[in-house]
Structures are given as C-alpha cells and as structure tokens.
Amino acid sequence: MSSDLEQTGLPEGIQEIFRLDGQRAIVTGAGSGLGRAIALGFAHFGADVACLDVDVEGASATEAEISKLGRESLTVGVDVRDWESVLSSAREVEAWADGGVDIAVNVPGINRRKPVLELEPEEFSEVLDVNLRGLFHCAKAYGGLMVPNGRGRIINMASIFGLVAMERQAAYAASKGAVVQLTKVLALEFAPHNVLVNALAPAYFTTPLVRQIMEDRDWYEDVVRRVPQGRFGEVWEVVGPALFLASRASSFVTGTTLLVDGGWTAA
Ligand SMILES: NC(=O)c1ccc[n+]([C@@H]2O[C@H](COP(=O)([O-])OP(=O)(O)OC[C@H]3O[C@@H](n4cnc5c(N)ncnc54)[C@H](O)[C@@H]3O)[C@@H](O)[C@H]2O)c1
C-alpha cells in the first residue's frame, strides 16, 4: 500500500486551524456592514487588520474597536474605483505589514435597484465601477503584495445574485456574476504561488445597503419568503464563512464561491 494512503493522522495544531494569530489582514470596505463585521471578527481570532474604505470615518471607527481588542490596526482612505488610489493604499499597507500581508478581503459594493427600462446607462456603469472594476483593482494590487511572498488569501465579495437572478438587479447581478468568474481566474493564476482566492455569496443581510428593501414592507416580505430559513442574515453570521476562507481550515480550497444564503439557492 502506498505510504500516502496510510497518512490518516490529523496535523499538529488541528484545534487551532481557525486562528489568525500573527497574521496581517486588509479589509477593504471595513467602514460598514459586512466588511466591518469581518474586520472585527478577524481581530477576535488574532489578526491585525488594516481598515480601508472611502468612508474614512467609518473605517477609523472600526480601527478603534480593533485596537480595543489589543490588535494592531490602521485606517487607510481608498476609493476602489481609482487605480492610483488603490495602488497608494497597497503601498501604505505594505509599509505597515512588516513581514507581508496574509489576507485581503475585497468587500465594497453598491446597488441601483431599478427595472432595466428605468436604469440609466450611467447607473449601470456606477455599479460596475465599484463592484467589478474596483474589486479587480483590489485583487490586482493586494494580490500583487502576496504573490512575491508565496502565501496569501483573497476573499472577494460576490452575492447570490452572482449565481441566480432577481428583478431590478441588472447591474448588480451582472457585476456579481463577473466577480464569481474573476475569482476563478485569479485562483488559477495565483494557486502556483500559494495564494488562494475564493468568493462569498451572501443573500440579504441587515446592513445599510439593503435599507431600501427593509423600509418597504411588501418588498421585505417578498424577500423573506424566498429564504428557507425565513429571515435576513445578521451581520455577524458572515464572520464564520469568511474566517473559514481566511484560515488554515480551507488550505485545499480555491476558486470556489461559498453561499451564505439561508438556503435561498437550494430551492
Ligand atoms: N447586505 C447584503 O444583504 C449583501 C448581500 C450580498 C452581498 N453583499 C455584498 O457585501 C458587500 C458589503 O455590503 P454591505 O451590505 O456591508 O454594504 P455597506 O453599504 O454597509 O458597506 C459597504 C462599504 O463599502 C464602502 N464603499 C463603497 N464604495 C466604495 C469605494 N468606491 N471605495 C471604497 N469603499 C467603498 C462603503 O463606504 C461601505 O463602508 C457588498 O459587496 C455587497 O454587494 C451584501
């Protein structure tokens, strides 16, 4: 029998595979919602976290919470639509992250929920500029910090609407579908450098991004009816899936999109 087949033992430290002690993470979009929850969650599991956002006030509020946990943190203003801005943020984080960046979570996203016949071409571009081009900028700049070091994790924020459709989501669904595909290409290109790239695909979570839906009773109830678990996700419920993709727990996982959707897409 081959010796490979006899390797049934678990590795040393298996009980620590979700820990991020000593790691340096970049969370772009850390000023609000899911990005803020992920930044704080990673800090609770031992990571130092650079908080990037176009909303500098929001990012520095997250930084303050992380510092209270005894972890190192940093606020960097960045507009992901602007390549020069993302490059300059990468330089700032590189100087901070002595020994290299281990994790980058690319979160920023916006939406313009309108039927196609009412959606202006400029609005379509606005969504694509943040959700797709912005994410490409982040993956390129922060991935560029990891590849030469031969280690890293990238987590891209997609959505269930990258995989299934819904009315009034033309720009958003197009952008998130592209994020799913971009994630696969990045995974293929970066795997030889031990940089693993995956995406998260949440259904609705209670954040400022979905205020429009939460404030419209009929719309809200229509959404909830589509979720087998019968509710929106709470922001903290994205932390576990993100932690899985950031940690040693997912050391043989790349190019995948992890659904966090209360069963929406199982139906
Ligand atoms: N909330 C949900 O129900 C839900 C569901 C699926 C996917 N998502 C995705 O999760 C991500 C976060 O959503 P959220 O609900 O936490 O939204 P949010 O509005 O609470 O947070 C988004 C953050 O991104 C930042 N941002 C926006 N444009 C930016 C730019 N140009 N440059 C830098 N930062 C920018 C905002 O300032 C904000 O801090 C998005 O990609 C969204 O599409 C959210």
Ligand as a Chemical Component Dictionary entry (heavy atoms), coordinates in Angstrom:
data_LIG
# 
_chem_comp.id                   LIG 
_chem_comp.type                 NON-POLYMER 
_chem_comp.pdbx_formal_charge   0 
_chem_comp.three_letter_code    LIG 
# 
loop_
_chem_comp_atom.comp_id 
_chem_comp_atom.atom_id 
_chem_comp_atom.alt_atom_id 
_chem_comp_atom.type_symbol 
_chem_comp_atom.charge 
_chem_comp_atom.model_Cartn_x 
_chem_comp_atom.model_Cartn_y 
_chem_comp_atom.model_Cartn_z 
_chem_comp_atom.pdbx_ordinal 
LIG N1  N1  N 0  -26.042 43.343 2.771  1  
LIG C1  C1  C 0  -26.419 42.390 1.952  2  
LIG O1  O1  O 0  -27.572 41.933 2.002  3  
LIG C2  C2  C 0  -25.477 41.818 0.946  4  
LIG C3  C3  C 0  -25.836 40.634 0.288  5  
LIG C4  C4  C 0  -24.974 40.093 -0.654 6  
LIG C5  C5  C 0  -23.772 40.705 -0.925 7  
LIG N2  N2  N 1  -23.455 41.853 -0.276 8  
LIG C6  C6  C 0  -22.182 42.472 -0.627 9  
LIG O2  O2  O 0  -21.415 42.673 0.524  10 
LIG C7  C7  C 0  -20.610 43.836 0.360  11 
LIG C8  C8  C 0  -20.820 44.769 1.551  12 
LIG O3  O3  O 0  -22.142 45.134 1.610  13 
LIG P1  P1  P 0  -22.777 45.778 2.910  14 
LIG O4  O4  O 0  -24.165 45.302 2.955  15 
LIG O5  O5  O -1 -21.889 45.564 4.077  16 
LIG O6  O6  O 0  -22.815 47.315 2.454  17 
LIG P2  P2  P 0  -22.481 48.657 3.235  18 
LIG O7  O7  O 0  -23.052 49.728 2.398  19 
LIG O8  O8  O 0  -22.896 48.559 4.678  20 
LIG O9  O9  O 0  -20.890 48.707 3.189  21 
LIG C9  C9  C 0  -20.199 48.911 2.001  22 
LIG C10 C10 C 0  -18.888 49.617 2.315  23 
LIG O10 O10 O 0  -18.187 49.784 1.094  24 
LIG C11 C11 C 0  -17.682 51.113 1.080  25 
LIG N3  N3  N 0  -17.506 51.574 -0.290 26 
LIG C12 C12 C 0  -18.480 51.871 -1.186 27 
LIG N4  N4  N 0  -17.939 52.367 -2.304 28 
LIG C13 C13 C 0  -16.593 52.375 -2.116 29 
LIG C14 C14 C 0  -15.497 52.786 -2.909 30 
LIG N5  N5  N 0  -15.670 53.307 -4.138 31 
LIG N6  N6  N 0  -14.242 52.653 -2.403 32 
LIG C15 C15 C 0  -14.060 52.158 -1.167 33 
LIG N7  N7  N 0  -15.063 51.763 -0.359 34 
LIG C16 C16 C 0  -16.320 51.878 -0.828 35 
LIG C17 C17 C 0  -18.723 51.940 1.816  36 
LIG O11 O11 O 0  -18.190 53.176 2.273  37 
LIG C18 C18 C 0  -19.109 50.995 2.935  38 
LIG O12 O12 O 0  -18.313 51.170 4.077  39 
LIG C19 C19 C 0  -21.000 44.437 -0.997 40 
LIG O13 O13 O 0  -20.104 43.992 -1.985 41 
LIG C20 C20 C 0  -22.359 43.861 -1.238 42 
LIG O14 O14 O 0  -22.664 43.778 -2.612 43 
LIG C21 C21 C 0  -24.275 42.422 0.658  44 
# 
loop_
_chem_comp_bond.comp_id 
_chem_comp_bond.atom_id_1 
_chem_comp_bond.atom_id_2 
_chem_comp_bond.value_order 
_chem_comp_bond.pdbx_ordinal 
LIG N1  C1  SING 1  
LIG C1  O1  DOUB 2  
LIG C1  C2  SING 3  
LIG C2  C3  SING 4  
LIG C2  C21 DOUB 5  
LIG C3  C4  DOUB 6  
LIG C4  C5  SING 7  
LIG C5  N2  DOUB 8  
LIG N2  C6  SING 9  
LIG N2  C21 SING 10 
LIG C6  O2  SING 11 
LIG C6  C20 SING 12 
LIG O2  C7  SING 13 
LIG C7  C8  SING 14 
LIG C7  C19 SING 15 
LIG C8  O3  SING 16 
LIG O3  P1  SING 17 
LIG P1  O4  DOUB 18 
LIG P1  O5  SING 19 
LIG P1  O6  SING 20 
LIG O6  P2  SING 21 
LIG P2  O7  DOUB 22 
LIG P2  O8  SING 23 
LIG P2  O9  SING 24 
LIG O9  C9  SING 25 
LIG C9  C10 SING 26 
LIG C10 O10 SING 27 
LIG C10 C18 SING 28 
LIG O10 C11 SING 29 
LIG C11 N3  SING 30 
LIG C11 C17 SING 31 
LIG N3  C12 SING 32 
LIG N3  C16 SING 33 
LIG C12 N4  DOUB 34 
LIG N4  C13 SING 35 
LIG C13 C14 SING 36 
LIG C13 C16 DOUB 37 
LIG C14 N5  SING 38 
LIG C14 N6  DOUB 39 
LIG N6  C15 SING 40 
LIG C15 N7  DOUB 41 
LIG N7  C16 SING 42 
LIG C17 O11 SING 43 
LIG C17 C18 SING 44 
LIG C18 O12 SING 45 
LIG C19 O13 SING 46 
LIG C19 C20 SING 47 
LIG C20 O14 SING 48 
# 
